[in-house]
């Protein structure tokens, strides 16, 4: 099994200036290992390694990296050298890389590429659409040919087909998609049988405007390794293959995780300082305002804290446990909505389930913390009621957290707002305010202190 190389060893070779030894060390690695090696390095170190590679291997390494990193590598090259590298890649990969490059440099590189017209067509589609990630090289045959004729046509056009062919798409005289046949079906069917007799006519396809996340979801749901892309007249335009589908799944999952953390929607390693600051400061501002709101909401309970100082000891655990439950519930909801596991027709049942889970866990942990309270040296004259405040304060806080954490993503999804933004500062702030208010209200009732 290939092992990701240790970048520290290669860094020493780079800094030693011994390019001969570096070249020999790189010769033991394949393109995927080299790509993994150079991604975390500085631009100068990346260029040093790439210059030790042949043109063909350099192209394969560029194709093996994330498009954002590949674009940074390509943008540092002269347009002629960049074009030589990109000419060795599939057109859909080139389009994804060029989509990350500044317009002026993009024009300079495009003018030197062999497939300029094809690439301009792909770049014209929205970046995150099926058209933007499809390959124009789809294997297609006419519906009137036989299996033998189809096989012969595919063999003759083998060099023009993409590297991975899984399905042969069947079209009519107007190039409209009418069926599909797998390679397995093609090679196992009798030679004289017409294609239309064995092709599958129940088709899963998308249009060029379909969002890439929808494309990946369809591929995952129907266990497909490629999806055809058509226009409004159902004419076959291209195909989205498994490598692009996997890239989309990884990209969308990363984007959701970053949004939920309030860190924007791009990896820090590919963003400038200014872009990272711009993406994060609104979320941290929301957290700061939320913290001030928590402080304001608790002003009325100063007498309670003076009378029973032990209440302050358990504020962090009540707020922290509630925040964790809120984050768990919202994360489950966001991911469930993204992959279609949350039934939008049964939202009430989903929310009630999360609240019941919060109540159960609150009772379990609240009881344990209340029993441990005397071990902290609390001198409260009414330890039983203090224990009840801690227990039921925890229950209430975690019920509120579960309800808020589950409801906010569902609400945002209902009004067509990305539910990934529901977590982080907003859920945590709401849980802190409501959970601590309930905790202190319970204290005023059971401990007979002012509030």
C-alpha positions as CSV (number, residue, x, y, z in Angstrom):
1,X,0.0,0.0,0.0
2,X,1.4,3.4,-0.9
3,X,2.6,5.5,2.0
4,X,2.4,9.3,2.2
5,X,6.0,10.5,2.4
6,X,7.4,12.4,5.3
7,X,7.8,16.0,4.1
8,X,10.5,16.7,6.6
9,X,12.9,14.4,4.8
10,X,12.4,16.1,1.5
11,X,12.6,19.6,3.1
12,X,16.1,18.7,4.3
13,X,17.0,17.7,0.7
14,X,15.6,20.9,-0.7
15,X,17.4,23.1,1.8
16,X,20.7,21.3,1.2
17,X,20.5,22.3,-2.5
18,X,21.4,18.7,-3.6
19,X,18.9,18.5,-6.6
20,X,20.4,15.2,-7.8
21,X,19.6,13.4,-4.5
22,X,16.2,15.1,-4.4
23,X,15.4,13.9,-7.9
24,X,16.4,10.3,-7.1
25,X,14.3,10.4,-3.9
26,X,11.3,11.7,-5.9
27,X,11.7,8.9,-8.5
28,X,10.5,6.4,-5.8
29,X,7.1,8.2,-5.5
30,X,4.0,8.2,-7.7
31,X,2.1,11.3,-8.7
32,X,-0.4,11.0,-5.8
33,X,2.4,10.8,-3.2
34,X,4.2,13.7,-4.7
35,X,1.0,15.8,-4.7
36,X,0.4,14.9,-1.0
37,X,4.1,15.8,-0.3
38,X,4.1,19.3,-1.8
39,X,0.7,20.6,-0.8
40,X,1.8,21.8,2.7
41,X,5.1,23.3,1.4
42,X,5.8,26.9,0.7
43,X,5.5,28.1,-3.0
44,X,9.2,28.2,-3.4
45,X,9.6,24.6,-2.1
46,X,6.7,23.4,-4.3
47,X,8.4,24.8,-7.4
48,X,11.7,23.3,-6.5
49,X,10.2,19.8,-6.4
50,X,8.1,20.3,-9.5
51,X,11.2,21.4,-11.5
52,X,12.8,18.0,-10.8
53,X,9.9,16.2,-12.6
54,X,9.3,15.4,-16.2
55,X,6.6,17.4,-18.0
56,X,4.3,14.3,-18.0
57,X,4.7,13.6,-14.3
58,X,4.4,17.3,-13.5
59,X,1.0,17.3,-15.2
60,X,-0.1,14.2,-13.3
61,X,0.9,15.8,-10.0
62,X,-1.0,19.0,-10.8
63,X,-4.1,16.9,-11.6
64,X,-3.8,15.0,-8.3
65,X,-3.9,18.1,-6.1
66,X,-7.0,20.1,-5.1
67,X,-8.0,22.6,-7.8
68,X,-7.2,25.6,-5.5
69,X,-3.7,24.4,-4.9
70,X,-3.2,23.4,-8.6
71,X,-4.3,26.9,-9.6
72,X,-1.8,28.5,-7.3
73,X,1.0,26.3,-8.9
74,X,-0.1,27.1,-12.4
75,X,-0.5,30.9,-11.7
76,X,3.2,31.1,-10.8
77,X,4.3,29.7,-14.2
78,X,4.8,31.5,-17.5
79,X,1.7,31.1,-19.7
80,X,3.7,28.9,-22.2
81,X,4.8,26.5,-19.5
82,X,1.3,26.4,-17.9
83,X,-0.2,25.6,-21.2
84,X,2.2,22.7,-21.8
85,X,1.2,21.2,-18.4
86,X,-2.5,21.7,-18.8
87,X,-2.6,20.3,-22.4
88,X,-1.9,16.9,-20.8
89,X,-5.0,17.0,-18.6
90,X,-8.6,16.2,-19.2
91,X,-10.6,19.2,-20.3
92,X,-12.9,19.1,-17.2
93,X,-9.9,19.1,-14.9
94,X,-8.3,22.0,-16.8
95,X,-11.6,24.0,-16.6
96,X,-11.7,23.5,-12.8
97,X,-8.1,24.7,-12.4
98,X,-8.5,27.7,-14.7
99,X,-11.7,28.7,-12.9
100,X,-9.5,29.6,-9.9
101,X,-7.1,31.8,-11.9
102,X,-7.3,35.6,-12.4
103,X,-9.0,36.7,-15.6
104,X,-5.9,38.4,-17.2
105,X,-3.7,35.4,-16.7
106,X,-6.5,33.1,-17.7
107,X,-6.8,34.7,-21.1
108,X,-3.0,34.4,-21.6
109,X,-3.0,30.7,-20.8
110,X,-6.2,30.0,-22.8
111,X,-4.7,31.5,-25.9
112,X,-1.9,28.9,-25.9
113,X,-4.1,25.8,-25.1
114,X,-4.9,23.2,-27.8
115,X,-8.6,22.7,-26.7
116,X,-9.3,26.4,-26.2
117,X,-12.8,26.3,-27.7
118,X,-13.9,23.3,-25.6
119,X,-12.5,24.9,-22.4
120,X,-14.2,28.2,-23.1
121,X,-17.5,26.3,-23.4
122,X,-16.9,24.7,-20.0
123,X,-15.8,27.9,-18.3
124,X,-19.0,29.6,-19.5
125,X,-21.1,27.4,-17.2
126,X,-21.5,28.3,-13.5
127,X,-18.6,27.0,-11.4
128,X,-20.7,24.8,-9.1
129,X,-23.0,23.5,-11.8
130,X,-23.1,20.1,-13.6
131,X,-22.0,22.0,-16.7
132,X,-19.0,23.4,-14.9
133,X,-17.7,19.9,-13.8
134,X,-18.7,17.8,-16.7
135,X,-16.4,16.2,-19.4
136,X,-17.4,16.8,-23.0
137,X,-16.0,13.4,-24.0
138,X,-18.9,11.1,-23.4
139,X,-19.1,7.7,-25.1
140,X,-22.1,7.8,-27.4
141,X,-23.7,5.5,-30.1
142,X,-26.8,5.6,-32.2
143,X,-29.8,3.6,-31.1
144,X,-30.1,1.8,-34.5
145,X,-26.7,0.0,-34.4
146,X,-26.1,-3.5,-33.3
147,X,-23.9,-4.7,-30.4
148,X,-21.1,-5.6,-32.8
149,X,-21.2,-2.3,-34.6
150,X,-21.3,-0.4,-31.3
151,X,-18.3,-2.3,-30.0
152,X,-16.3,-1.6,-33.2
153,X,-17.2,2.1,-33.0
154,X,-16.1,2.3,-29.4
155,X,-12.8,0.6,-30.3
156,X,-12.1,3.0,-33.1
157,X,-12.8,6.1,-30.9
158,X,-10.9,4.8,-27.9
159,X,-8.2,7.5,-28.0
160,X,-10.8,10.3,-28.0
161,X,-12.7,8.9,-25.0
162,X,-12.0,9.9,-21.4
163,X,-9.7,7.8,-19.3
164,X,-12.6,6.1,-17.4
165,X,-15.5,4.9,-19.4
166,X,-18.3,3.2,-17.5
167,X,-21.4,3.6,-19.6
168,X,-22.2,4.0,-23.3
169,X,-24.9,6.5,-23.9
170,X,-27.4,5.9,-26.6
171,X,-28.7,8.8,-28.7
172,X,-31.2,9.3,-31.5
173,X,-30.7,11.2,-34.8
174,X,-31.1,14.5,-33.0
175,X,-28.5,13.5,-30.5
176,X,-31.1,13.3,-27.8
177,X,-30.4,10.9,-24.9
178,X,-32.7,7.8,-25.2
179,X,-30.8,5.1,-23.3
180,X,-27.7,3.8,-21.6
181,X,-25.8,0.5,-21.7
182,X,-23.0,-0.5,-19.4
183,X,-19.7,-1.8,-20.7
184,X,-20.5,-5.2,-19.1
185,X,-23.8,-5.4,-20.9
186,X,-22.0,-4.4,-24.2
187,X,-19.4,-7.1,-24.0
188,X,-21.8,-9.9,-22.8
189,X,-24.6,-9.3,-25.3
190,X,-24.9,-11.2,-28.6
191,X,-23.2,-9.3,-31.5
192,X,-26.3,-9.2,-33.8
193,X,-28.7,-7.8,-31.1
194,X,-29.7,-4.1,-31.7
195,X,-28.7,-1.7,-29.0
196,X,-32.2,-0.5,-28.4
197,X,-33.2,-4.1,-27.4
198,X,-30.8,-4.2,-24.5
199,X,-30.3,-0.6,-23.4
200,X,-31.7,0.8,-20.2
201,X,-34.4,3.5,-20.9
202,X,-35.1,4.5,-17.3
203,X,-32.4,7.2,-17.1
204,X,-30.9,9.3,-14.4
205,X,-29.6,12.5,-15.9
206,X,-29.1,16.2,-15.0
207,X,-29.1,19.5,-16.9
208,X,-26.1,21.8,-17.2
209,X,-27.7,24.2,-14.6
210,X,-28.1,21.4,-12.0
211,X,-26.1,22.2,-8.8
212,X,-23.1,20.0,-8.3
213,X,-24.3,18.9,-4.9
214,X,-27.5,17.6,-6.4
215,X,-25.4,15.7,-9.0
216,X,-23.3,14.1,-6.3
217,X,-26.4,13.2,-4.2
218,X,-28.0,11.5,-7.2
219,X,-24.9,9.5,-7.9
220,X,-24.7,8.4,-4.3
221,X,-28.4,7.6,-4.0
222,X,-28.5,5.5,-7.3
223,X,-24.9,4.0,-6.9
224,X,-23.8,5.5,-10.2
225,X,-20.2,6.1,-11.3
226,X,-21.1,8.6,-14.0
227,X,-24.2,10.8,-14.8
228,X,-25.0,12.2,-18.2
229,X,-25.6,16.0,-18.7
230,X,-28.2,17.2,-21.2
231,X,-29.6,20.5,-22.4
232,X,-33.3,21.6,-22.4
233,X,-34.0,19.4,-25.4
234,X,-32.3,16.4,-23.7
235,X,-29.4,16.5,-26.1
236,X,-26.4,14.8,-24.6
237,X,-23.7,17.4,-23.8
238,X,-21.3,15.6,-21.6
239,X,-20.9,13.4,-18.5
240,X,-19.9,13.9,-14.9
241,X,-17.6,11.0,-13.9
242,X,-16.8,9.4,-10.5
243,X,-13.6,11.4,-9.9
244,X,-15.5,14.7,-10.1
245,X,-18.4,13.3,-8.0
246,X,-15.9,12.3,-5.2
247,X,-14.3,15.8,-5.4
248,X,-17.8,17.4,-5.1
249,X,-18.7,15.3,-2.1
250,X,-15.4,16.2,-0.4
251,X,-15.7,19.9,-1.3
252,X,-19.4,20.2,0.0
253,X,-18.6,18.3,3.2
254,X,-15.6,20.5,3.9
255,X,-17.7,23.6,3.1
256,X,-20.4,22.6,5.5
257,X,-18.0,21.8,8.3
258,X,-16.3,25.2,7.9
259,X,-19.5,27.1,7.8
260,X,-20.7,25.3,10.9
261,X,-17.5,26.4,12.7
262,X,-18.0,30.0,11.6
263,X,-14.7,29.9,9.6
264,X,-16.1,30.7,6.1
265,X,-16.3,28.2,3.4
266,X,-12.7,27.8,2.2
267,X,-9.7,26.0,3.6
268,X,-7.3,28.3,5.5
269,X,-4.4,26.9,3.6
270,X,-5.8,28.3,0.3
271,X,-7.0,31.7,1.7
272,X,-5.0,34.9,2.2
273,X,-4.9,36.6,5.6
274,X,-7.4,39.2,4.5
275,X,-9.8,36.6,3.1
276,X,-9.6,34.5,6.3
277,X,-10.2,37.6,8.4
278,X,-13.2,38.7,6.3
279,X,-14.7,35.2,6.5
280,X,-14.4,34.9,10.3
281,X,-15.0,38.3,11.9
282,X,-18.8,38.4,11.4
283,X,-19.2,35.1,13.2
284,X,-16.9,36.1,16.1
285,X,-18.8,39.4,16.3
286,X,-22.0,37.4,16.6
287,X,-20.4,35.4,19.4
288,X,-19.2,38.6,21.2
289,X,-22.7,40.2,21.0
290,X,-24.2,36.9,22.2
291,X,-21.8,36.9,25.2
292,X,-22.9,40.4,26.1
293,X,-26.5,39.4,25.8
294,X,-25.9,36.5,28.2
295,X,-24.3,39.0,30.7
296,X,-27.2,41.4,30.4
297,X,-29.8,38.6,30.8
298,X,-28.2,37.5,34.1
299,X,-28.0,40.9,35.7
300,X,-31.2,40.3,37.6
301,X,-29.7,37.3,39.4
302,X,-26.9,39.1,41.2
303,X,-28.7,38.7,44.6
304,X,-29.0,35.0,43.9
305,X,-25.3,34.7,43.4
306,X,-24.5,36.7,46.5
307,X,-26.9,34.6,48.6
308,X,-25.8,31.2,47.1
309,X,-22.3,31.5,45.7
310,X,-22.3,27.8,44.9
311,X,-24.6,28.6,42.0
312,X,-21.7,30.2,40.2
313,X,-19.6,27.0,40.4
314,X,-22.1,25.1,38.2
315,X,-22.8,27.8,35.7
316,X,-20.0,26.7,33.3
317,X,-21.0,23.0,33.3
318,X,-24.7,23.9,32.7
319,X,-23.8,26.2,29.9
320,X,-21.1,23.9,28.5
321,X,-23.2,20.7,28.5
322,X,-26.1,22.6,26.9
323,X,-23.8,24.0,24.2
324,X,-22.5,20.6,23.4
325,X,-26.0,19.1,23.1
326,X,-27.0,22.0,20.9
327,X,-24.0,21.6,18.6
328,X,-24.7,17.8,18.4
329,X,-28.4,18.3,17.5
330,X,-27.7,21.0,14.9
331,X,-24.8,19.0,13.4
332,X,-27.0,15.9,13.1
333,X,-29.8,18.0,11.5
334,X,-27.5,19.8,9.0
335,X,-25.9,16.5,7.9
336,X,-29.3,14.7,7.8
337,X,-30.7,17.5,5.6
338,X,-27.7,17.4,3.3
339,X,-27.9,13.7,2.6
340,X,-31.7,13.4,2.7
341,X,-32.0,11.4,5.9
342,X,-34.3,13.9,7.7
343,X,-37.9,13.6,6.6
344,X,-39.2,17.1,6.2
345,X,-42.7,15.9,6.5
346,X,-42.1,14.7,10.1
347,X,-40.2,17.6,11.6
348,X,-42.3,17.6,14.8
349,X,-41.3,14.0,15.5
350,X,-37.6,14.8,14.8
351,X,-37.6,17.8,17.2
352,X,-39.4,15.9,19.9
353,X,-36.9,13.0,19.6
354,X,-34.0,15.4,20.1
355,X,-35.7,17.1,23.1
356,X,-36.4,13.7,24.7
357,X,-32.7,12.7,24.2
358,X,-31.7,16.1,25.8
359,X,-34.0,15.4,28.8
360,X,-32.7,11.9,29.3
361,X,-29.0,12.9,29.1
362,X,-29.7,16.0,31.3
363,X,-31.2,13.8,34.0
364,X,-28.3,11.3,33.8
365,X,-25.5,13.9,34.0
366,X,-27.4,16.3,36.2
367,X,-27.9,13.7,38.8
368,X,-24.3,12.7,38.7
369,X,-23.0,16.3,39.0
370,X,-25.5,17.0,41.9
371,X,-24.2,13.9,43.8
372,X,-20.7,15.1,43.3
373,X,-21.4,18.7,44.4
374,X,-20.7,18.0,48.2
375,X,-17.3,16.7,47.2
376,X,-16.4,20.3,45.9
377,X,-16.8,21.6,49.4
378,X,-20.0,23.6,48.8
379,X,-21.4,24.9,52.2
380,X,-25.0,25.5,51.0
381,X,-27.4,25.1,54.0
382,X,-30.0,23.4,51.7
383,X,-28.0,20.8,49.8
384,X,-31.0,18.9,48.7
385,X,-32.6,21.8,46.9
386,X,-29.2,22.8,45.5
387,X,-28.9,19.3,44.1
388,X,-32.4,19.6,42.6
389,X,-31.5,23.0,41.0
390,X,-28.4,21.4,39.5
391,X,-30.2,18.3,38.3
392,X,-33.3,19.9,36.8
393,X,-31.3,23.0,35.6
394,X,-29.2,20.6,33.6
395,X,-32.3,18.8,32.3
396,X,-33.9,22.1,31.3
397,X,-30.7,23.4,29.7
398,X,-30.1,20.3,27.6
399,X,-33.8,20.1,26.6
400,X,-33.6,23.7,25.4
401,X,-30.3,23.1,23.7
402,X,-31.6,20.0,21.8
403,X,-34.8,21.8,20.8
404,X,-32.9,24.9,19.5
405,X,-30.1,22.9,17.9
406,X,-32.7,20.8,16.0
407,X,-35.1,23.6,15.1
408,X,-32.9,26.3,13.8
409,X,-31.4,24.2,10.9
410,X,-34.9,22.9,10.0
411,X,-36.3,26.4,10.0
412,X,-33.5,27.8,7.8
413,X,-33.9,24.9,5.4
414,X,-37.6,25.7,5.2
415,X,-37.0,29.3,4.2
416,X,-34.3,28.2,1.7
417,X,-31.3,29.4,3.7
418,X,-28.2,27.2,4.0
419,X,-28.7,25.3,7.3
420,X,-24.9,24.9,7.8
421,X,-24.9,28.5,9.1
422,X,-27.2,27.5,12.0
423,X,-24.5,26.2,14.2
424,X,-21.7,27.9,15.9
425,X,-22.3,31.3,17.5
426,X,-26.1,31.5,16.9
427,X,-27.1,28.2,18.5
428,X,-24.5,28.5,21.3
429,X,-25.6,32.0,22.2
430,X,-29.3,31.0,22.2
431,X,-28.6,28.0,24.4
432,X,-26.4,30.0,26.8
433,X,-29.1,32.6,27.4
434,X,-32.1,30.3,27.7
435,X,-30.3,27.6,29.6
436,X,-28.8,29.9,32.2
437,X,-32.0,31.9,32.6
438,X,-33.9,28.6,33.3
439,X,-31.1,27.5,35.8
440,X,-31.4,30.8,37.8
441,X,-35.1,30.9,37.6
442,X,-35.2,27.4,39.1
443,X,-32.8,28.6,41.9
444,X,-35.1,31.4,42.8
445,X,-38.0,29.0,43.1
446,X,-36.3,26.1,45.0
447,X,-33.7,28.0,47.1
448,X,-36.0,31.0,47.9
449,X,-33.4,33.5,46.8
450,X,-34.0,36.9,45.1
451,X,-34.2,37.1,41.3
